């Protein structure tokens, strides 16, 4: 059928947050045809943020976070099944069970998976974990509940910091290791990362920044520790690998879509692009897997692993596929949160390319502050540590590209320009 | 019953904690803990929490849905 005809069959590939919210948007936009959701896990869509926090502390069961949904019985769930190939000419998917599934419109929301440990044989050791699925979280929870002597967390990004903080809440010795100079340095820069690192250190996390693990030591199928590149050996009876995520795009190989390990490319409407840069108007993508030009950042293509973005972009993509007229370009402001122990880190905008940062509210010494990031004289991102109520005001500056440094000041300090610092990106 | 909270929106006004103290709690200064699967019998309590949220961050799905 032509791209402008009314679709009768819509397929959503990916049964995570983006797939679910996209499917809901498709129904909410009035689509009454057949709607199928394909997911390679056996579970209905569930919320992942609790998996690295309250599931690990044991306060929430791993199987308790199924997402609320407005979908009724008029949806076909194809679970424990993955998409294997995409034939855009014939408009059909081939599934991992050998079936073919035709579509008139397709929503791609296959998300990411945990980036595996660099040595595949060591990744298979029984006490080496990563966290992506609720089954991952359940097995790590069971291991932490058995009171290990020392946990080694490799990777001090958001998930690594959350896991390290959980270990301290459980009173477990934990070592957090990363080649960066401070935790969260890739996301927030060393200047702000160092403040957050001090908070973790103050809570008893053994921070090993600027260190790299060469390989894991093991015996009888279990890791016993890690040998660092400088030769030091750290003993551990649990290892958590938190090295970020890899996008699930392999199944699009051969489809002619522009996709790689960084995501599938989309135009500024949200339609996917083929290898020659032409949009396929029968397919949209949303969530972690979608790489799209963000107008706030000069049209730079970004793929965002953010909960709020998965919701916003999926709603947009769902309505797009049903044929609604939507504002172009898609331009939702990126935002995320991370709960590290009882500390909340929130952000609005993207710090990439920042050339300056300033503490504009609060004080890192009180472990409560807002940092504003600038690039070429404009505000591009704001990060709040235990200061959520102040963030929206700074998010507005980011969304409107307000001048940096800001010309007004926070209510908690005298009227003067904040100290401008190097954000410390490598 | 299924509950999720948009923690981007949450600003720790803690109204949910007063409305449904068995299911919502603030740790530290502003870290919200919530139970994503409250008992169906406590629908009224959860609805009170949902309505009390100043930033409307709480989403609930009824058990029968």
Interface residues (C-beta under 8 A of the other chain):
Chain A: X47 X49 X50 X54 X59 X60 X61 X64 X65 X66 X67 X68 X69 X70 X72 X307 X308 X311 X335 X336 X337 X339 X341 X342 X343 X344 X346 X368 X386 X388 X389
Chain B: X2 X3 X4 X6 X7 X8 X10 X11 X12 X27 X28 X29 X30 X31 X32 X33 X35 X36 X37 X59 X60 X61 X65
